Amino acid sequence: MKSKLFAVLFLAISNAFLLHAVELFFGKPSSAQFIYGKITTLDDEVYQGQIRWGDEEAFWFDMFNSEKEYNDNLKWLSRKEGQALNEKDGTYEGLFGKWGRTRWVSSSSHNHLFACQFGDIKSIDIHRGDHVTVNFKNGMHFELEGGSNDIETVVQISDDEIGVIKLDWDRIKKVEFMQAPFDMESAFGEPLYGIVKTIRGEFEGFLQWDHDERLTNDVLNGESEDGDLDIEFSKISSIKRIRRGSNVTLKSGRSFDLYGSNDVNSRNRGIIVSTPNYGRVDIPWDEFEEMIITEVPSSMELDYQAYRGSEQLRGNVETYGGETFRGRLIYDLDEEFGLEMLDGLNDDIEYMIPFSVIRSIEPKNRKESLIKLKNGEKFILEDKVDVNEDNDGLLVFEKPDKPHYIPWSDVKIITFE
């Protein structure tokens, strides 16, 4: 039986974007889902074409990861609220904080990692070192720095005229994203899609093997009894975990037991299954049983225009004291747009879900929360700051310039509009 979450999400996304697919045209080619754009260098040289971020991200649903430079939302906390937050988190910086009237809270102690789908980004301005400005489709932007290998990486672009060029990070001034031409042929291969079987159920969606390989041109490495093998994923039908390695079956029917590489043994970093606009799951090797590669359903091939998660979060927060506050929300003193991600674990499988598809979040105890999606699905997540007692709480703007601060321990349920 397939995982409830991704089985339901598959149906939801098929329905949600049916009209969008019709607006394009029947039989829309798969090139629509590839990252595409224009890169301007420091010398104002311009390259335009299909983009692969480093050796990894290639699709609009892939995640761009970094870290916010500072947390300006701390300015809304009173002295008492800031001191309580410091005490909860074990930071006692008192008057040595930096942020205006919020001298009671250390901004550096409450910075947060940032993640969103590439499809929600309009452009990225690259500054000196690891600093970037990420601009969204709604006109808002974030100042980010470091935080992942998405920063200070090589960016590959298949220029429409000259072919693939690998651009060093310190040569790039700006990346602007746009819709890919419908007749574009992928320079890096086609997407991997299929079913991943785990100890606790099945997940269906776009695949990333070992957090890395996600295209048919990518290669699986391993050692067989007869020698080293490098097999393109375009030739692979399935991969099954066996003792100390993996059994790899090709589309031709040939089968090999492979060992000795992090692609095929317990050093594998995990298998990611993504559903466009609905997030992803990251399955550790210990939970993995088998991956079966299939064709990509046309309903899953979403183009750049289909990503619309840049609205501000709004909703109701009900407290254990019986009060209800309604307005614009800032979650965990950090997330404020639907494109940002909720992170949590369920049975050692990590979920990253855009806030835009979440209906409600209900803390159940100090470690876990009940998450309900707008499509009716619900599940428990735990062991991450977004869903446990380490959450920094919420701001609710019933008035534009005077929010209510609600500590996580006071939250009974959050319901998003």
C-alpha positions as CSV (number, residue, x, y, z in Angstrom):
1,M,0.0,0.0,0.0
2,K,1.4,3.4,-1.0
3,S,2.0,6.1,1.6
4,K,-1.2,7.9,2.4
5,L,0.5,11.3,2.2
6,F,2.0,11.0,-1.3
7,A,-0.9,8.9,-2.7
8,V,-3.3,11.6,-1.7
9,L,-1.0,14.4,-2.8
10,F,-0.7,12.8,-6.2
11,L,-4.4,12.9,-6.7
12,A,-4.6,16.4,-5.3
13,I,-1.9,17.8,-7.6
14,S,-3.5,16.1,-10.6
15,N,-6.8,17.9,-9.9
16,A,-5.3,21.2,-8.8
17,F,-3.4,21.8,-12.0
18,L,-5.7,20.2,-14.6
19,L,-6.9,23.6,-15.7
20,H,-3.4,24.9,-15.9
21,A,-2.4,22.0,-18.1
22,V,-5.4,22.7,-20.4
23,E,-4.4,26.4,-20.6
24,L,-1.0,25.3,-22.1
25,F,-2.0,22.7,-24.6
26,F,-2.8,19.0,-24.8
27,G,0.4,16.8,-24.7
28,K,2.6,19.5,-23.1
29,P,6.2,18.3,-23.4
30,S,8.3,17.5,-20.2
31,S,10.7,20.4,-20.9
32,A,8.3,22.7,-18.9
33,Q,9.5,21.3,-15.6
34,F,13.2,22.0,-16.1
35,I,14.9,25.0,-14.5
36,Y,15.5,27.6,-17.2
37,G,16.7,31.1,-17.2
38,K,19.3,33.8,-17.9
39,I,22.6,34.2,-16.1
40,T,24.5,37.5,-16.2
41,T,28.2,37.5,-15.3
42,L,30.3,40.3,-13.7
43,D,31.4,41.4,-17.2
44,D,27.8,41.5,-18.3
45,E,28.1,38.5,-20.5
46,V,24.7,36.8,-20.7
47,Y,23.9,33.1,-21.0
48,Q,20.4,31.8,-21.5
49,G,19.2,28.2,-21.4
50,Q,18.5,25.2,-19.2
51,I,20.1,25.4,-15.7
52,R,21.5,22.8,-13.4
53,W,22.5,24.1,-10.0
54,G,25.9,22.5,-9.2
55,D,25.6,18.8,-10.0
56,E,22.2,18.5,-8.3
57,E,19.1,20.7,-8.7
58,A,17.5,20.6,-12.2
59,F,13.7,21.0,-11.7
60,W,11.4,23.7,-10.5
61,F,10.3,21.5,-7.6
62,D,14.0,21.1,-6.4
63,M,14.9,23.0,-3.2
64,F,17.1,26.1,-3.0
65,N,18.6,26.1,0.5
66,S,20.4,28.8,2.5
67,E,20.3,30.7,5.8
68,K,18.7,34.1,6.6
69,E,21.3,36.7,7.5
70,Y,19.4,38.0,10.5
71,N,16.0,37.7,12.2
72,D,14.4,41.2,12.1
73,N,11.1,39.8,13.5
74,L,12.7,39.8,17.0
75,K,12.1,43.6,17.1
76,W,8.5,42.9,17.8
77,L,9.2,41.2,21.2
78,S,9.0,43.1,24.5
79,R,11.8,42.9,27.0
80,K,9.9,40.3,29.0
81,E,9.1,38.2,25.9
82,G,12.7,38.4,24.7
83,Q,14.1,37.3,28.1
84,A,11.7,34.4,28.3
85,L,12.7,33.3,24.8
86,N,16.4,33.5,25.8
87,E,15.7,31.5,28.9
88,K,13.8,28.8,26.9
89,D,16.7,28.5,24.4
90,G,19.5,28.7,27.0
91,T,20.9,32.1,25.7
92,Y,21.4,34.9,28.2
93,E,22.7,37.9,26.3
94,G,20.7,40.5,28.1
95,L,21.6,44.1,27.0
96,F,24.2,42.9,24.5
97,G,21.7,42.2,21.8
98,K,21.8,44.3,18.6
99,W,18.3,44.8,17.2
100,G,16.8,48.2,18.1
101,R,14.4,48.0,21.0
102,T,14.8,44.2,21.2
103,R,18.0,44.4,23.1
104,W,16.9,41.3,25.1
105,V,17.2,38.8,22.3
106,S,20.3,37.6,20.3
107,S,19.5,37.6,16.6
108,S,22.4,35.2,15.9
109,S,20.7,32.7,18.3
110,H,17.4,32.8,16.3
111,N,18.5,32.8,12.7
112,H,16.9,30.1,10.6
113,L,17.6,28.0,7.6
114,F,15.7,28.8,4.5
115,A,14.3,26.5,1.8
116,C,11.9,26.9,-1.1
117,Q,11.2,25.4,-4.5
118,F,13.1,27.0,-7.4
119,G,9.8,27.5,-9.1
120,D,8.9,30.2,-6.5
121,I,12.0,32.3,-7.2
122,K,12.0,35.2,-9.7
123,S,15.7,35.9,-9.5
124,I,18.9,35.6,-7.4
125,D,21.4,38.5,-7.0
126,I,24.8,37.2,-6.0
127,H,27.0,39.4,-3.8
128,R,30.5,39.0,-2.5
129,G,31.2,35.6,-0.9
130,D,28.2,33.6,0.3
131,H,25.7,36.5,0.4
132,V,22.7,36.5,-2.0
133,T,19.4,38.3,-2.4
134,V,16.6,36.0,-3.4
135,N,13.7,37.8,-5.1
136,F,10.2,36.1,-5.2
137,K,7.4,36.4,-7.7
138,N,5.4,38.6,-5.3
139,G,8.0,41.3,-5.2
140,M,9.4,40.4,-1.7
141,H,12.9,39.3,-1.1
142,F,15.2,37.7,1.5
143,E,18.9,38.4,2.3
144,L,20.6,35.0,2.7
145,E,24.1,33.7,3.3
146,G,25.7,30.3,3.2
147,G,23.8,27.5,4.9
148,S,24.2,24.8,2.1
149,N,26.1,23.7,-0.9
150,D,23.6,25.7,-3.1
151,I,25.7,28.7,-2.2
152,E,29.2,29.2,-3.7
153,T,28.7,26.4,-6.1
154,V,29.3,26.0,-9.8
155,V,26.2,26.7,-11.9
156,Q,25.8,24.9,-15.2
157,I,23.8,26.4,-18.0
158,S,23.1,25.0,-21.5
159,D,23.3,28.2,-23.5
160,D,20.8,28.1,-26.4
161,E,23.7,28.9,-28.8
162,I,27.0,27.6,-27.5
163,G,25.9,24.6,-25.3
164,V,26.8,23.7,-21.7
165,I,29.1,26.1,-19.7
166,K,30.0,25.7,-16.0
167,L,30.1,29.1,-14.4
168,D,32.1,29.7,-11.2
169,W,30.1,31.3,-8.4
170,D,32.4,34.3,-8.1
171,R,31.8,35.1,-11.8
172,I,28.0,35.3,-11.5
173,K,26.2,38.6,-10.9
174,K,22.5,37.6,-11.4
175,V,20.3,34.6,-12.2
176,E,16.9,35.3,-13.6
177,F,14.4,32.5,-14.0
178,M,11.8,32.1,-16.7
179,Q,9.6,29.6,-18.5
180,A,11.4,26.9,-20.6
181,P,10.6,26.7,-24.3
182,F,8.1,23.9,-24.9
183,D,10.3,22.3,-27.6
184,M,13.6,22.4,-25.5
185,E,15.6,19.2,-25.4
186,S,17.2,18.6,-22.0
187,A,21.0,18.8,-22.0
188,F,21.3,16.9,-18.8
189,G,18.9,14.0,-19.2
190,E,15.3,13.3,-18.3
191,P,13.9,13.1,-14.8
192,L,13.8,10.0,-12.7
193,Y,10.3,9.1,-11.5
194,G,8.9,6.1,-9.7
195,I,8.0,4.3,-6.5
196,V,10.1,3.8,-3.4
197,K,9.2,1.0,-1.1
198,T,10.1,1.3,2.6
199,I,9.6,-0.7,5.8
200,R,6.5,1.5,6.5
201,G,4.9,2.0,3.1
202,E,5.4,3.3,-0.4
203,F,6.1,6.8,-1.8
204,E,5.6,7.8,-5.4
205,G,7.1,10.9,-7.2
206,F,10.3,12.3,-8.7
207,L,13.4,10.5,-7.4
208,Q,16.8,11.6,-6.1
209,W,19.1,8.7,-5.4
210,D,21.8,9.3,-2.7
211,H,20.6,12.9,-2.5
212,D,22.3,13.5,-5.9
213,E,21.4,11.5,-9.0
214,R,18.0,12.6,-10.3
215,L,18.4,12.5,-14.1
216,T,18.7,9.7,-16.6
217,N,22.2,10.8,-17.6
218,D,23.4,10.4,-14.0
219,V,25.5,7.4,-13.2
220,L,25.3,4.7,-10.5
221,N,28.7,3.4,-9.3
222,G,29.4,0.0,-7.7
223,E,31.6,-3.0,-7.6
224,S,30.5,-6.4,-9.0
225,E,32.3,-9.7,-8.7
226,D,33.7,-9.1,-12.1
227,G,34.8,-5.5,-11.7
228,D,33.7,-1.9,-11.3
229,L,30.5,-0.8,-13.0
230,D,29.2,2.7,-13.9
231,I,25.6,2.4,-15.1
232,E,23.5,5.2,-16.4
233,F,20.1,5.5,-14.7
234,S,18.4,5.6,-18.1
235,K,19.2,1.8,-18.2
236,I,18.0,1.0,-14.7
237,S,14.6,-0.5,-13.9
238,S,14.9,-1.1,-10.2
239,I,17.3,-1.0,-7.2
240,K,16.8,-3.3,-4.2
241,R,18.7,-3.2,-1.0
242,I,20.5,-6.4,-0.1
243,R,23.0,-7.3,2.5
244,R,26.0,-5.0,2.3
245,G,24.9,-3.6,-1.1
246,S,22.2,-3.4,-3.8
247,N,20.7,-5.6,-6.5
248,V,20.4,-3.5,-9.7
249,T,18.0,-4.7,-12.4
250,L,18.3,-3.2,-15.9
251,K,15.4,-2.6,-18.3
252,S,16.8,-5.4,-20.4
253,G,16.3,-7.8,-17.5
254,R,20.0,-8.2,-16.6
255,S,20.7,-8.0,-12.9
256,F,23.8,-7.3,-10.8
257,D,24.7,-7.3,-7.2
258,L,26.8,-4.2,-6.5
259,Y,28.9,-3.3,-3.4
260,G,31.7,-1.0,-2.3
261,S,30.2,2.4,-3.1
262,N,28.0,4.9,-1.2
263,D,25.7,4.7,-4.2
264,V,24.8,1.1,-3.3
265,N,25.6,0.5,0.4
266,S,24.8,1.9,3.9
267,R,26.8,5.0,3.2
268,N,24.0,6.1,0.8
269,R,22.8,9.5,2.0
270,G,19.1,8.7,1.4
271,I,16.5,8.6,-1.3
272,I,14.3,11.7,-1.8
273,V,10.9,11.5,-3.3
274,S,9.4,14.8,-4.5
275,T,5.9,15.9,-5.5
276,P,5.9,19.3,-7.3
277,N,4.3,22.0,-5.1
278,Y,3.7,19.6,-2.3
279,G,7.1,19.0,-0.9
280,R,9.2,15.9,-0.5
281,V,10.2,13.1,1.8
282,D,13.8,12.0,2.5
283,I,14.1,8.3,3.2
284,P,17.2,7.0,5.1
285,W,19.0,3.9,3.9
286,D,17.8,1.9,7.0
287,E,14.2,2.5,5.9
288,F,14.7,1.8,2.2
289,E,13.7,-1.5,0.6
290,E,13.4,-1.0,-3.2
291,M,13.1,1.8,-5.8
292,I,11.2,1.1,-9.1
293,I,11.7,3.6,-11.9
294,T,8.6,4.3,-14.1
295,E,7.4,6.8,-16.6
296,V,6.5,10.4,-15.5
297,P,2.8,11.0,-15.5
298,S,1.9,14.1,-17.6
299,S,-0.1,15.5,-14.7
300,M,3.2,15.9,-12.7
301,E,5.1,17.9,-15.3
302,L,4.4,21.4,-13.9
303,D,5.9,24.5,-15.5
304,Y,7.3,27.6,-13.9
305,Q,4.0,29.4,-13.9
306,A,2.4,26.7,-11.8
307,Y,4.4,27.7,-8.7
308,R,2.4,30.3,-6.7
309,G,3.4,29.9,-3.1
310,S,4.6,33.5,-2.5
311,E,1.5,34.7,-0.6
312,Q,1.9,35.8,3.0
313,L,0.7,33.4,5.7
314,R,-2.7,34.3,7.2
315,G,-4.9,32.5,9.7
316,N,-6.1,31.9,13.3
317,V,-4.1,31.0,16.4
318,E,-6.1,29.6,19.3
319,T,-4.3,29.5,22.7
320,Y,-4.7,27.3,25.7
321,G,-6.0,30.4,27.5
322,G,-9.1,30.5,25.3
323,E,-8.0,33.5,23.2
324,T,-8.1,33.5,19.4
325,F,-6.0,35.8,17.2
326,R,-6.5,36.3,13.5
327,G,-4.4,38.0,10.9
328,R,-1.1,37.8,9.1
329,L,1.2,35.1,10.7
330,I,4.9,34.7,11.2
331,Y,5.5,31.1,12.2
332,D,8.5,30.2,14.5
333,L,9.4,33.9,14.4
334,D,10.6,33.1,10.9
335,E,8.4,31.7,8.1
336,E,6.0,34.2,6.7
337,F,5.2,33.0,3.1
338,G,3.4,30.0,1.7
339,L,6.6,29.0,-0.3
340,E,8.6,28.3,2.9
341,M,8.9,24.8,4.3
342,L,7.7,23.0,7.4
343,D,10.2,20.4,8.4
344,G,9.6,17.3,10.6
345,L,10.2,13.6,11.0
346,N,7.8,10.6,10.9
347,D,9.3,7.2,11.6
348,D,12.8,8.5,10.7
349,I,11.6,9.8,7.3
350,E,12.0,13.5,6.9
351,Y,9.2,15.6,5.4
352,M,9.5,19.1,3.9
353,I,6.1,20.6,3.1
354,P,5.3,24.1,1.8
355,F,3.1,26.1,4.2
356,S,0.8,26.8,1.2
357,V,-0.7,23.3,1.3
358,I,-1.1,23.1,5.1
359,R,-4.5,23.6,6.7
360,S,-3.6,23.4,10.4
361,I,-0.8,22.6,12.9
362,E,-1.7,21.3,16.4
363,P,1.0,20.7,19.0
364,K,0.2,17.5,20.7
365,N,3.1,17.4,23.3
366,R,6.6,18.8,23.7
367,K,8.0,16.7,20.8
368,E,5.4,16.4,18.1
369,S,2.5,18.1,16.2
370,L,-0.4,17.0,14.2
371,I,-0.3,18.4,10.6
372,K,-3.4,18.5,8.5
373,L,-3.2,19.4,4.8
374,K,-5.8,21.3,2.7
375,N,-6.5,18.1,0.8
376,G,-7.6,16.3,4.1
377,E,-4.6,14.3,4.8
378,K,-3.1,14.3,8.3
379,F,-0.1,12.9,10.0
380,I,2.2,13.4,13.0
381,L,5.7,15.1,12.7
382,E,8.3,15.3,15.3
383,D,12.0,16.0,16.2
384,K,12.4,19.3,14.3
385,V,12.2,22.9,15.5
386,D,9.1,23.6,13.3
387,V,7.0,21.1,15.2
388,N,8.4,20.7,18.7
389,E,9.1,22.7,21.9
390,D,12.1,24.4,20.3
391,N,9.8,26.4,18.1
392,D,10.2,30.2,18.9
393,G,6.5,30.9,18.7
394,L,4.2,33.0,16.5
395,L,3.5,36.6,15.6
396,V,-0.1,37.5,14.7
397,F,-0.7,40.9,13.0
398,E,-4.3,41.8,13.7
399,K,-3.0,45.4,13.1
400,P,-0.1,46.1,10.7
401,D,2.3,47.5,13.2
402,K,1.4,45.9,16.5
403,P,1.5,42.0,16.5
404,H,0.6,39.6,19.3
405,Y,3.5,37.3,20.2
406,I,2.3,33.8,21.2
407,P,4.9,31.4,22.7
408,W,4.8,27.9,21.4
409,S,3.8,26.5,24.8
410,D,0.6,28.6,24.6
411,V,-0.4,27.4,21.1
412,K,-3.4,25.1,21.0
413,I,-4.0,25.1,17.2
414,I,-3.0,27.1,14.2
415,T,-5.4,27.2,11.3
416,F,-4.3,28.7,8.0
417,E,-6.6,30.5,5.5
